Amino acid sequence: MKNPGVPKWNGPYIRNVEKIPNDPWENPYIYKIPGDNGRPYDIISYGPDGQQGGKDIQSWNLKGD
């Protein structure tokens, strides 16, 4: 994938989508394309308990640097 015109873009981050790594608790990430509420995508980890609705980690709730 080439730079889509975004300054400081450093991708692609995952070169082989067949080998997407698991989250830190060894559970698969949940990908939704398109995402909910008009987002282009959602990436979700169900967190340490691995259960939806527990301590979910959601891409749209993360704070950037």
N, CA, C and O atoms as a GROMACS GRO file, in nm:
protein
  260
    1MET      N    1   0.085  -0.118   0.000
    1MET     CA    2   0.000   0.000   0.000
    1MET      C    3   0.088   0.123   0.000
    1MET      O    4   0.188   0.129   0.072
    2LYS      N    5   0.051   0.219  -0.080
    2LYS     CA    6   0.126   0.344  -0.088
    2LYS      C    7   0.063   0.446   0.005
    2LYS      O    8  -0.051   0.432   0.049
    3ASN      N    9   0.141   0.550   0.035
    3ASN     CA   10   0.092   0.658   0.120
    3ASN      C   11  -0.037   0.714   0.060
    3ASN      O   12  -0.039   0.753  -0.057
    4PRO      N   13  -0.145   0.717   0.137
    4PRO     CA   14  -0.272   0.768   0.086
    4PRO      C   15  -0.280   0.920   0.087
    4PRO      O   16  -0.389   0.976   0.074
    5GLY      N   17  -0.166   0.988   0.102
    5GLY     CA   18  -0.164   1.133   0.102
    5GLY      C   19  -0.170   1.194   0.240
    5GLY      O   20  -0.204   1.311   0.256
    6VAL      N   21  -0.136   1.114   0.341
    6VAL     CA   22  -0.139   1.160   0.480
    6VAL      C   23   0.003   1.196   0.523
    6VAL      O   24   0.093   1.112   0.515
    7PRO      N   25   0.025   1.322   0.570
    7PRO     CA   26   0.158   1.358   0.616
    7PRO      C   27   0.205   1.267   0.729
    7PRO      O   28   0.126   1.228   0.815
    8LYS      N   29   0.332   1.233   0.729
    8LYS     CA   30   0.395   1.150   0.831
    8LYS      C   31   0.340   1.007   0.836
    8LYS      O   32   0.358   0.938   0.936
    9TRP      N   33   0.273   0.964   0.731
    9TRP     CA   34   0.221   0.828   0.725
    9TRP      C   35   0.338   0.732   0.723
    9TRP      O   36   0.436   0.755   0.652
   10ASN      N   37   0.330   0.624   0.800
   10ASN     CA   38   0.440   0.530   0.811
   10ASN      C   39   0.391   0.387   0.789
   10ASN      O   40   0.438   0.294   0.854
   11GLY      N   41   0.298   0.371   0.698
   11GLY     CA   42   0.240   0.239   0.678
   11GLY      C   43   0.301   0.168   0.560
   11GLY      O   44   0.394   0.221   0.499
   12PRO      N   45   0.254   0.052   0.524
   12PRO     CA   46   0.147  -0.016   0.597
   12PRO      C   47   0.199  -0.076   0.727
   12PRO      O   48   0.315  -0.118   0.735
   13TYR      N   49   0.115  -0.079   0.825
   13TYR     CA   50   0.156  -0.129   0.956
   13TYR      C   51   0.149  -0.280   0.962
   13TYR      O   52   0.232  -0.343   1.028
   14ILE      N   53   0.053  -0.339   0.896
   14ILE     CA   54   0.041  -0.485   0.891
   14ILE      C   55   0.056  -0.524   0.745
   14ILE      O   56  -0.029  -0.492   0.662
   15ARG      N   57   0.163  -0.591   0.715
   15ARG     CA   58   0.193  -0.624   0.576
   15ARG      C   59   0.118  -0.746   0.527
   15ARG      O   60   0.092  -0.758   0.407
   16ASN      N   61   0.082  -0.836   0.615
   16ASN     CA   62   0.012  -0.958   0.574
   16ASN      C   63  -0.113  -0.972   0.659
   16ASN      O   64  -0.106  -1.012   0.775
   17VAL      N   65  -0.228  -0.940   0.601
   17VAL     CA   66  -0.352  -0.944   0.679
   17VAL      C   67  -0.390  -1.084   0.720
   17VAL      O   68  -0.477  -1.102   0.805
   18GLU      N   69  -0.328  -1.185   0.660
   18GLU     CA   70  -0.353  -1.323   0.702
   18GLU      C   71  -0.286  -1.353   0.836
   18GLU      O   72  -0.320  -1.452   0.900
   19LYS      N   73  -0.192  -1.269   0.877
   19LYS     CA   74  -0.119  -1.291   1.002
   19LYS      C   75  -0.138  -1.175   1.098
   19LYS      O   76  -0.042  -1.128   1.159
   20ILE      N   77  -0.261  -1.128   1.112
   20ILE     CA   78  -0.289  -1.020   1.206
   20ILE      C   79  -0.265  -1.072   1.346
   20ILE      O   80  -0.320  -1.176   1.384
   21PRO      N   81  -0.183  -1.003   1.424
   21PRO     CA   82  -0.153  -1.052   1.559
   21PRO      C   83  -0.275  -1.044   1.651
   21PRO      O   84  -0.367  -0.966   1.627
   22ASN      N   85  -0.274  -1.124   1.754
   22ASN     CA   86  -0.378  -1.117   1.857
   22ASN      C   87  -0.352  -0.998   1.948
   22ASN      O   88  -0.244  -0.938   1.944
   23ASP      N   89  -0.451  -0.965   2.030
   23ASP     CA   90  -0.434  -0.857   2.126
   23ASP      C   91  -0.336  -0.904   2.236
   23ASP      O   92  -0.295  -1.020   2.236
   24PRO      N   93  -0.300  -0.817   2.329
   24PRO     CA   94  -0.202  -0.856   2.432
   24PRO      C   95  -0.246  -0.974   2.520
   24PRO      O   96  -0.162  -1.034   2.588
   25TRP      N   97  -0.375  -1.009   2.519
   25TRP     CA   98  -0.425  -1.121   2.598
   25TRP      C   99  -0.447  -1.245   2.513
   25TRP      O  100  -0.514  -1.339   2.554
   26GLU      N  101  -0.389  -1.242   2.393
   26GLU     CA  102  -0.394  -1.354   2.297
   26GLU      C  103  -0.534  -1.384   2.244
   26GLU      O  104  -0.564  -1.498   2.207
   27ASN      N  105  -0.619  -1.282   2.241
   27ASN     CA  106  -0.751  -1.295   2.180
   27ASN      C  107  -0.751  -1.218   2.048
   27ASN      O  108  -0.677  -1.120   2.035
   28PRO      N  109  -0.831  -1.260   1.951
   28PRO     CA  110  -0.834  -1.187   1.824
   28PRO      C  111  -0.898  -1.049   1.842
   28PRO      O  112  -0.990  -1.031   1.921
   29TYR      N  113  -0.847  -0.952   1.766
   29TYR     CA  114  -0.911  -0.821   1.761
   29TYR      C  115  -1.041  -0.833   1.682
   29TYR      O  116  -1.055  -0.923   1.599
   30ILE      N  117  -1.134  -0.745   1.708
   30ILE     CA  118  -1.258  -0.738   1.632
   30ILE      C  119  -1.243  -0.618   1.539
   30ILE      O  120  -1.220  -0.506   1.585
   31TYR      N  121  -1.256  -0.641   1.407
   31TYR     CA  122  -1.246  -0.536   1.307
   31TYR      C  123  -1.383  -0.518   1.243
   31TYR      O  124  -1.448  -0.615   1.206
   32LYS      N  125  -1.425  -0.393   1.231
   32LYS     CA  126  -1.550  -0.363   1.163
   32LYS      C  127  -1.522  -0.255   1.059
   32LYS      O  128  -1.477  -0.146   1.092
   33ILE      N  129  -1.550  -0.287   0.932
   33ILE     CA  130  -1.533  -0.192   0.824
   33ILE      C  131  -1.661  -0.193   0.743
   33ILE      O  132  -1.693  -0.297   0.685
   34PRO      N  133  -1.735  -0.086   0.734
   34PRO     CA  134  -1.714   0.039   0.807
   34PRO      C  135  -1.747   0.022   0.954
   34PRO      O  136  -1.812  -0.074   0.995
   35GLY      N  137  -1.701   0.116   1.032
   35GLY     CA  138  -1.729   0.116   1.175
   35GLY      C  139  -1.868   0.170   1.204
   35GLY      O  140  -1.943   0.205   1.112
   36ASP      N  141  -1.901   0.178   1.329
   36ASP     CA  142  -2.030   0.233   1.371
   36ASP      C  143  -2.025   0.386   1.375
   36ASP      O  144  -1.917   0.444   1.380
   37ASN      N  145  -2.140   0.448   1.373
   37ASN     CA  146  -2.154   0.593   1.390
   37ASN      C  147  -2.070   0.674   1.292
   37ASN      O  148  -2.017   0.779   1.329
   38GLY      N  149  -2.060   0.627   1.168
   38GLY     CA  150  -1.991   0.702   1.063
   38GLY      C  151  -1.840   0.688   1.061
   38GLY      O  152  -1.774   0.748   0.976
   39ARG      N  153  -1.784   0.610   1.154
   39ARG     CA  154  -1.638   0.590   1.153
   39ARG      C  155  -1.600   0.501   1.035
   39ARG      O  156  -1.676   0.411   0.999
   40PRO      N  157  -1.482   0.525   0.974
   40PRO     CA  158  -1.441   0.440   0.862
   40PRO      C  159  -1.411   0.297   0.906
   40PRO      O  160  -1.424   0.204   0.826
   41TYR      N  161  -1.370   0.279   1.030
   41TYR     CA  162  -1.340   0.146   1.082
   41TYR      C  163  -1.347   0.149   1.234
   41TYR      O  164  -1.335   0.255   1.296
   42ASP      N  165  -1.364   0.033   1.294
   42ASP     CA  166  -1.356   0.014   1.439
   42ASP      C  167  -1.261  -0.102   1.464
   42ASP      O  168  -1.267  -0.204   1.395
   43ILE      N  169  -1.175  -0.088   1.563
   43ILE     CA  170  -1.090  -0.197   1.609
   43ILE      C  171  -1.117  -0.211   1.758
   43ILE      O  172  -1.108  -0.114   1.833
   44ILE      N  173  -1.151  -0.331   1.800
   44ILE     CA  174  -1.190  -0.354   1.939
   44ILE      C  175  -1.114  -0.473   1.997
   44ILE      O  176  -1.097  -0.575   1.930
   45SER      N  177  -1.070  -0.458   2.119
   45SER     CA  178  -1.018  -0.570   2.198
   45SER      C  179  -1.111  -0.582   2.317
   45SER      O  180  -1.147  -0.481   2.378
   46TYR      N  181  -1.149  -0.703   2.352
   46TYR     CA  182  -1.235  -0.722   2.468
   46TYR      C  183  -1.158  -0.717   2.598
   46TYR      O  184  -1.214  -0.739   2.705
   47GLY      N  185  -1.029  -0.687   2.591
   47GLY     CA  186  -0.949  -0.666   2.712
   47GLY      C  187  -0.912  -0.794   2.782
   47GLY      O  188  -0.926  -0.903   2.727
   48PRO      N  189  -0.864  -0.782   2.905
   48PRO     CA  190  -0.810  -0.897   2.977
   48PRO      C  191  -0.910  -1.008   3.005
   48PRO      O  192  -0.871  -1.124   3.017
   49ASP      N  193  -1.038  -0.974   3.016
   49ASP     CA  194  -1.136  -1.080   3.045
   49ASP      C  195  -1.185  -1.149   2.918
   49ASP      O  196  -1.249  -1.254   2.926
   50GLY      N  197  -1.156  -1.092   2.800
   50GLY     CA  198  -1.196  -1.153   2.674
   50GLY      C  199  -1.345  -1.154   2.649
   50GLY      O  200  -1.391  -1.224   2.558
   51GLN      N  201  -1.422  -1.078   2.726
   51GLN     CA  202  -1.568  -1.077   2.716
   51GLN      C  203  -1.617  -0.940   2.671
   51GLN      O  204  -1.572  -0.838   2.724
   52GLN      N  205  -1.707  -0.938   2.577
   52GLN     CA  206  -1.765  -0.812   2.531
   52GLN      C  207  -1.835  -0.743   2.647
   52GLN      O  208  -1.906  -0.806   2.726
   53GLY      N  209  -1.815  -0.612   2.656
   53GLY     CA  210  -1.882  -0.533   2.758
   53GLY      C  211  -1.805  -0.522   2.888
   53GLY      O  212  -1.846  -0.447   2.977
   54GLY      N  213  -1.698  -0.593   2.901
   54GLY     CA  214  -1.615  -0.583   3.022
   54GLY      C  215  -1.526  -0.460   3.012
   54GLY      O  216  -1.575  -0.347   3.011
   55LYS      N  217  -1.397  -0.482   3.005
   55LYS     CA  218  -1.302  -0.372   2.993
   55LYS      C  219  -1.258  -0.358   2.848
   55LYS      O  220  -1.139  -0.367   2.817
   56ASP      N  221  -1.355  -0.338   2.759
   56ASP     CA  222  -1.327  -0.328   2.617
   56ASP      C  223  -1.234  -0.211   2.589
   56ASP      O  224  -1.241  -0.107   2.654
   57ILE      N  225  -1.146  -0.229   2.490
   57ILE     CA  226  -1.056  -0.124   2.444
   57ILE      C  227  -1.097  -0.096   2.300
   57ILE      O  228  -1.093  -0.184   2.214
   58GLN      N  229  -1.135   0.029   2.274
   58GLN     CA  230  -1.192   0.065   2.144
   58GLN      C  231  -1.106   0.170   2.076
   58GLN      O  232  -1.062   0.266   2.140
   59SER      N  233  -1.081   0.151   1.946
   59SER     CA  234  -0.993   0.241   1.873
   59SER      C  235  -1.039   0.386   1.881
   59SER      O  236  -0.954   0.476   1.883
   60TRP      N  237  -1.167   0.413   1.886
   60TRP     CA  238  -1.214   0.550   1.886
   60TRP      C  239  -1.206   0.614   2.025
   60TRP      O  240  -1.229   0.735   2.038
   61ASN      N  241  -1.173   0.537   2.126
   61ASN     CA  242  -1.158   0.593   2.260
   61ASN      C  243  -1.012   0.607   2.305
   61ASN      O  244  -0.986   0.644   2.419
   62LEU      N  245  -0.919   0.576   2.216
   62LEU     CA  246  -0.778   0.587   2.251
   62LEU      C  247  -0.730   0.729   2.227
   62LEU      O  248  -0.772   0.794   2.132
   63LYS      N  249  -0.643   0.775   2.313
   63LYS     CA  250  -0.586   0.908   2.297
   63LYS      C  251  -0.453   0.894   2.224
   63LYS      O  252  -0.371   0.809   2.258
   64GLY      N  253  -0.432   0.978   2.125
   64GLY     CA  254  -0.307   0.977   2.050
   64GLY      C  255  -0.196   1.048   2.125
   64GLY      O  256  -0.219   1.108   2.230
   65ASP      N  257  -0.077   1.040   2.070
   65ASP     CA  258   0.039   1.107   2.130
   65ASP      C  259   0.026   1.256   2.120
   65ASP      O  260   0.114   1.329   2.166
   0.00000   0.00000   0.00000
